[in-house]
Amino acid sequence: MDEYYREVRNILAIILVLNVLVAAIKILYGYHANILSITSDGFDSLFDGVSNIVGIIAIYMASKPSDSEHRYGHAKIETFSAIIIAVLLFTVAIEVITAAIGRFNGTEIPQVTLNSFIILIATLLINMGVSWYERKKGEELHSDILISDSQHTKSDIFATSIILVGLVFIHIGYPIVDPILSIFVALIIIKTGLEILFDNLNILLDRQLLTDDEIKSVLCDIQVIDDIHNIRTRGTPSQIYLDMHIVVNGDMSLEKSHDIAHNCESKIKEQYPNVIDVLIHVEPHKGLEDKIVYED
């Protein structure tokens, strides 16, 4: 397992422990005090832990090297796992909404005390630290799953903050606020799930990861290149595959053309370390006939 996968796995393991701790505190206290919004928030945190486990398994599988049947490697397993996280979020949201609807006609009264506020504030601070750390490391490592998971934790922070305010209203005699807040939490969870789903579906659909201008700016000082076109990128943010066409003088030797292509590859990989493979088609000026104009 290379350094990237090892580091992502270790980060997920740390966050798993923290998520399970936060979930246990919220769920146990929520049941004890009969506060559905806190219990719902706890189950959301518990599924954070489940998503961490899914992530750890996915990272292990994604770290396997390329083989005869998977010559681009297994990195997109990480993307699939992010989509599984989104599906889990939708499942949690449905359960929370179902429980909340059942409370509208119920007679159970939540028991809000000083402990309710202390517990929520403590778990809120833990989640803020987890979200910041996971997002930071996800951006550093260009990890789909860390960034997706940090988005989920960020939604937890927002939901817990709203519940914290809602406890004030429950405490002064408005228990109807409890199921309303629970539904609000569910809607936040659904929104986060949709964002994760769309982001990762775009990766599976091979959305362009680097723009034409970004690539051309890296190679602009190579004077012998007369044109660069048909630039395409695919893969994941942590493992980008790039192919493109460059136009040079038709009288140039094969060896010289090879040197230019190799120089292009070196410059691109130096500027964008996450580009792991560059395929360059060198052609004379008549090669401009195959230039593709991509529509926005």
C-alpha positions as CSV (number, residue, x, y, z in Angstrom):
1,M,0.0,0.0,0.0
2,D,1.6,3.3,-1.1
3,E,1.8,6.4,1.1
4,Y,-1.4,8.0,-0.2
5,Y,-3.6,5.1,0.7
6,R,-1.8,4.5,4.0
7,E,-2.4,8.1,5.1
8,V,-6.0,8.2,4.0
9,R,-6.7,4.9,5.8
10,N,-5.1,6.2,9.0
11,I,-7.1,9.4,8.9
12,L,-10.3,7.5,8.4
13,A,-9.4,5.2,11.4
14,I,-8.9,8.2,13.7
15,I,-12.2,9.8,12.5
16,L,-14.0,6.5,12.9
17,V,-13.2,6.5,16.6
18,L,-14.3,10.1,17.1
19,N,-17.6,9.6,15.2
20,V,-18.5,6.5,17.2
21,L,-17.8,8.3,20.4
22,V,-20.0,11.3,19.4
23,A,-22.7,9.0,18.1
24,A,-22.8,7.0,21.4
25,I,-23.1,10.1,23.5
26,K,-25.9,11.6,21.4
27,I,-27.9,8.4,21.0
28,L,-27.7,7.3,24.7
29,Y,-28.5,10.7,26.0
30,G,-31.2,11.3,23.3
31,Y,-33.1,8.1,24.4
32,H,-32.5,8.9,28.1
33,A,-34.0,12.4,27.8
34,N,-36.6,11.4,25.1
35,I,-35.3,14.1,22.7
36,L,-35.8,12.8,19.2
37,S,-33.7,15.5,17.5
38,I,-30.6,14.6,19.5
39,T,-31.2,10.9,18.9
40,S,-31.6,11.6,15.2
41,D,-28.4,13.6,15.2
42,G,-26.7,10.7,16.9
43,F,-27.8,8.2,14.3
44,D,-26.4,10.6,11.7
45,S,-23.1,10.6,13.5
46,L,-23.3,6.8,13.7
47,F,-23.6,6.5,10.0
48,D,-20.6,8.8,9.7
49,G,-18.8,5.9,11.5
50,V,-20.3,3.4,9.1
51,S,-19.1,5.5,6.1
52,N,-15.6,5.5,7.6
53,I,-15.6,1.7,7.7
54,V,-16.8,1.6,4.1
55,G,-14.0,4.1,3.3
56,I,-11.3,2.0,5.0
57,I,-12.4,-1.1,3.1
58,A,-12.5,0.9,-0.2
59,I,-9.1,2.4,0.4
60,Y,-7.7,-1.1,0.9
61,M,-9.2,-2.3,-2.4
62,A,-8.3,0.9,-4.3
63,S,-4.7,0.5,-3.3
64,K,-4.3,-2.7,-5.3
65,P,-2.0,-2.2,-8.3
66,S,-3.2,-2.4,-11.9
67,D,-3.6,-5.8,-13.4
68,S,-4.3,-7.3,-16.8
69,E,-8.1,-6.6,-16.5
70,H,-7.8,-3.3,-14.7
71,R,-5.0,-1.5,-16.4
72,Y,-5.9,1.9,-15.0
73,G,-5.8,0.5,-11.5
74,H,-8.6,0.4,-8.9
75,A,-8.7,4.0,-7.7
76,K,-12.3,4.5,-8.7
77,I,-13.4,2.1,-5.9
78,E,-12.8,5.2,-3.7
79,T,-15.3,7.1,-5.8
80,F,-17.9,4.2,-5.6
81,S,-17.5,4.2,-1.8
82,A,-18.3,7.9,-1.7
83,I,-21.5,7.2,-3.6
84,I,-22.3,4.4,-1.0
85,I,-21.9,7.1,1.7
86,A,-24.5,9.2,-0.1
87,V,-26.9,6.2,-0.2
88,L,-26.4,5.6,3.5
89,L,-27.2,9.3,4.1
90,F,-30.5,9.0,2.3
91,T,-31.4,5.9,4.4
92,V,-30.7,7.8,7.6
93,A,-32.8,10.7,6.4
94,I,-35.8,8.5,5.7
95,E,-35.6,6.9,9.1
96,V,-35.4,10.3,10.8
97,I,-38.4,11.7,8.9
98,T,-40.5,8.6,9.7
99,A,-39.7,8.9,13.4
100,A,-40.4,12.6,13.4
101,I,-43.8,12.2,11.8
102,G,-44.8,9.7,14.5
103,R,-44.0,12.3,17.1
104,F,-46.4,14.9,15.9
105,N,-49.4,13.1,17.4
106,G,-47.6,11.7,20.4
107,T,-47.6,12.8,24.0
108,E,-44.0,12.1,24.9
109,I,-42.3,15.2,26.4
110,P,-38.6,15.8,25.9
111,Q,-36.6,16.4,29.1
112,V,-34.2,19.3,28.3
113,T,-31.7,20.1,31.1
114,L,-28.3,21.8,31.4
115,N,-26.7,18.4,30.5
116,S,-28.5,18.6,27.1
117,F,-26.7,21.8,26.2
118,I,-23.4,20.6,27.6
119,I,-23.5,17.4,25.6
120,L,-24.5,19.1,22.3
121,I,-21.8,21.8,22.7
122,A,-19.1,19.2,23.4
123,T,-20.0,17.0,20.4
124,L,-20.3,20.1,18.3
125,L,-16.7,21.1,19.1
126,I,-15.5,17.6,18.3
127,N,-17.3,17.6,14.9
128,M,-15.9,21.0,14.1
129,G,-12.4,19.7,14.7
130,V,-13.1,16.5,12.7
131,S,-14.5,18.4,9.7
132,W,-11.7,20.9,9.5
133,Y,-9.0,18.2,9.8
134,E,-10.6,15.8,7.3
135,R,-11.3,18.6,4.8
136,K,-7.7,19.9,5.1
137,K,-6.2,16.4,4.6
138,G,-8.6,15.6,1.8
139,E,-7.6,18.7,-0.2
140,E,-3.9,18.0,0.5
141,L,-4.2,14.4,-0.7
142,H,-6.9,15.1,-3.4
143,S,-9.0,12.3,-1.8
144,D,-12.6,11.9,-2.9
145,I,-13.7,10.0,0.1
146,L,-12.1,12.4,2.7
147,I,-13.6,15.4,1.1
148,S,-17.0,13.7,0.8
149,D,-16.9,12.6,4.4
150,S,-15.9,16.0,5.6
151,Q,-19.0,17.5,3.8
152,H,-21.1,15.1,5.8
153,T,-19.5,16.1,9.1
154,K,-20.0,19.7,8.1
155,S,-23.7,19.1,7.7
156,D,-23.6,17.5,11.2
157,I,-22.2,20.8,12.6
158,F,-25.0,22.8,11.0
159,A,-27.7,20.4,12.2
160,T,-26.3,20.2,15.8
161,S,-26.2,24.0,15.9
162,I,-29.9,24.3,14.9
163,I,-30.8,21.6,17.4
164,L,-28.9,23.5,20.1
165,V,-31.1,26.6,19.4
166,G,-34.2,24.4,19.3
167,L,-33.5,23.0,22.8
168,V,-34.2,26.5,24.1
169,F,-37.7,26.5,22.7
170,I,-38.3,22.9,23.9
171,H,-37.2,23.9,27.4
172,I,-39.6,26.8,27.6
173,G,-42.6,24.7,26.6
174,Y,-42.7,24.0,22.9
175,P,-42.1,20.2,22.5
176,I,-43.5,20.4,18.9
177,V,-40.1,21.9,17.9
178,D,-38.4,18.5,18.5
179,P,-39.9,16.6,15.5
180,I,-39.7,19.7,13.4
181,L,-36.0,20.0,14.1
182,S,-35.6,16.3,13.3
183,I,-37.1,16.7,9.9
184,F,-34.9,19.7,9.3
185,V,-31.9,17.5,10.2
186,A,-33.1,15.0,7.7
187,L,-33.3,17.6,4.9
188,I,-29.8,18.7,5.6
189,I,-28.7,15.1,5.4
190,I,-30.4,14.7,2.0
191,K,-28.8,17.8,0.7
192,T,-25.4,16.6,1.7
193,G,-26.0,13.2,0.1
194,L,-27.1,14.8,-3.2
195,E,-23.9,17.0,-3.3
196,I,-21.7,13.9,-2.7
197,L,-23.6,11.9,-5.2
198,F,-23.4,14.4,-8.0
199,D,-19.7,15.2,-7.4
200,N,-18.7,11.6,-7.6
201,L,-21.0,10.7,-10.5
202,N,-19.1,13.3,-12.5
203,I,-15.9,11.5,-11.7
204,L,-17.4,8.2,-13.0
205,L,-18.5,10.1,-16.1
206,D,-14.9,11.2,-16.7
207,R,-15.5,14.9,-16.2
208,Q,-12.5,17.0,-17.3
209,L,-10.2,17.5,-14.3
210,L,-7.8,20.0,-15.7
211,T,-8.8,22.8,-18.2
212,D,-7.2,23.4,-21.6
213,D,-5.8,26.7,-20.4
214,E,-4.1,25.1,-17.4
215,I,-2.3,22.6,-19.6
216,K,-1.4,25.1,-22.3
217,S,0.0,27.6,-19.8
218,V,2.5,24.9,-18.6
219,L,3.8,24.3,-22.1
220,C,3.6,27.8,-23.5
221,D,7.4,28.3,-23.3
222,I,8.2,25.3,-25.6
223,Q,8.6,27.3,-28.8
224,V,8.6,24.4,-31.3
225,I,5.0,23.5,-30.4
226,D,2.7,25.2,-32.9
227,D,-0.6,24.0,-31.5
228,I,-2.0,22.0,-28.6
229,H,-5.5,20.5,-29.0
230,N,-7.8,17.6,-28.1
231,I,-6.8,17.8,-24.4
232,R,-8.6,15.2,-22.3
233,T,-8.3,14.2,-18.7
234,R,-10.0,11.4,-16.7
235,G,-9.6,9.5,-13.5
236,T,-9.9,10.8,-9.9
237,P,-8.5,14.0,-8.4
238,S,-5.7,11.9,-6.9
239,Q,-4.9,10.0,-10.1
240,I,-5.3,11.9,-13.3
241,Y,-4.8,10.5,-16.8
242,L,-4.2,13.0,-19.6
243,D,-4.0,12.7,-23.3
244,M,-3.6,15.4,-26.0
245,H,-2.3,16.2,-29.5
246,I,0.6,18.6,-30.2
247,V,1.5,20.0,-33.6
248,V,5.2,20.4,-34.6
249,N,7.1,21.0,-37.8
250,G,6.6,18.0,-40.2
251,D,10.3,17.8,-41.0
252,M,11.3,17.1,-37.3
253,S,13.0,13.8,-36.7
254,L,11.3,11.1,-34.7
255,E,13.9,11.3,-32.0
256,K,13.4,15.1,-31.6
257,S,9.6,14.7,-31.5
258,H,10.0,12.1,-28.8
259,D,12.2,14.5,-26.8
260,I,9.6,17.2,-27.1
261,A,6.8,14.9,-25.9
262,H,8.9,13.7,-23.0
263,N,9.6,17.3,-22.0
264,C,5.9,18.1,-22.1
265,E,5.2,15.1,-19.9
266,S,7.8,16.2,-17.4
267,K,6.6,19.8,-17.2
268,I,3.0,18.7,-16.7
269,K,3.8,16.2,-14.0
270,E,6.0,18.7,-12.2
271,Q,3.2,21.3,-12.2
272,Y,0.4,18.8,-11.4
273,P,1.9,15.9,-9.4
274,N,-1.5,14.1,-9.4
275,V,-1.1,13.5,-13.1
276,I,0.3,10.0,-13.2
277,D,0.1,9.3,-16.9
278,V,0.4,11.5,-20.0
279,L,-0.2,10.3,-23.6
280,I,0.9,12.7,-26.3
281,H,0.1,12.3,-30.0
282,V,2.7,14.3,-32.0
283,E,1.6,15.3,-35.5
284,P,2.5,17.7,-38.4
285,H,0.4,20.7,-39.3
286,K,-2.1,18.7,-41.2
287,G,-3.0,17.1,-37.9
288,L,-5.0,20.2,-37.2
289,E,-7.7,18.6,-39.3
290,D,-8.6,16.3,-36.4
291,K,-9.0,19.2,-33.9
292,I,-12.1,18.8,-31.8
293,V,-14.0,21.8,-30.6
294,Y,-15.8,20.8,-27.3
295,E,-19.0,22.6,-26.5
296,D,-19.7,23.9,-23.0
